[in-house]
Amino acid sequence: MEEGPDAYRILRLRAEILELGSAIRQLQREGLDDAAAQLLIVRKRAQLDHLVKTNPEGRRLNTTDIRRS
């Protein structure tokens, strides 16, 4: 089965969210401000939720819950 552009966008957003989660944890460990990264991750999660809910392709992907980053 060939994946379309929305499937690619979903996978890319998931990867970006995972990277942001890692960056946030590192900032917190170092005692630095993570507000900008927190805001960005919320926006990325909203984009991902929208793509998954509006695309049949998104529902078929293995979209493990990545909210606990």
C-alpha positions as CSV (number, residue, x, y, z in Angstrom):
1,M,0.0,0.0,0.0
2,E,1.4,3.4,-1.0
3,E,1.3,6.2,1.6
4,G,0.1,9.6,0.6
5,P,1.3,13.0,1.5
6,D,-0.9,13.2,4.6
7,A,0.6,10.0,5.9
8,Y,4.0,11.4,5.4
9,R,3.0,14.6,7.2
10,I,1.6,12.6,10.1
11,L,4.8,10.6,10.5
12,R,6.9,13.8,10.2
13,L,4.9,15.5,12.9
14,R,5.2,12.5,15.2
15,A,9.0,12.6,14.8
16,E,9.1,16.4,15.4
17,I,7.0,15.9,18.6
18,L,9.3,13.2,19.9
19,E,12.3,15.5,19.2
20,L,10.7,18.4,21.0
21,G,9.9,16.2,24.0
22,S,13.5,15.3,24.2
23,A,14.6,18.9,24.0
24,I,12.1,19.9,26.7
25,R,13.4,17.2,29.0
26,Q,17.0,18.4,28.4
27,L,16.1,22.0,29.0
28,Q,14.3,21.1,32.3
29,R,17.3,19.1,33.5
30,E,19.5,22.0,32.9
31,G,17.1,24.4,34.6
32,L,16.5,26.5,31.5
33,D,13.2,28.0,30.2
34,D,11.3,25.6,28.1
35,A,8.2,27.7,27.5
36,A,8.8,28.2,23.7
37,A,9.4,24.5,23.2
38,Q,6.2,23.7,25.3
39,L,4.2,26.0,23.1
40,L,5.6,24.5,19.9
41,I,4.9,20.9,21.0
42,V,1.3,21.9,21.8
43,R,0.8,23.3,18.3
44,K,2.4,20.2,16.7
45,R,0.2,17.9,18.7
46,A,-2.9,19.9,17.6
47,Q,-1.8,19.6,13.9
48,L,-1.3,15.9,14.4
49,D,-4.7,15.4,16.0
50,H,-6.3,17.3,13.2
51,L,-4.6,15.3,10.5
52,V,-5.4,12.0,12.1
53,K,-9.0,12.9,12.6
54,T,-9.6,14.2,9.1
55,N,-7.8,11.7,7.1
56,P,-8.7,8.0,6.6
57,E,-5.0,7.4,6.0
58,G,-4.2,8.8,9.4
59,R,-6.6,6.4,11.1
60,R,-4.9,3.4,9.4
61,L,-1.4,4.4,10.6
62,N,-0.1,3.0,13.8
63,T,-0.4,6.3,15.7
64,T,0.8,5.5,19.2
65,D,-0.1,8.1,21.7
66,I,2.9,10.4,22.0
67,R,1.4,12.9,24.4
68,R,3.5,11.7,27.3
69,S,6.8,13.1,26.0
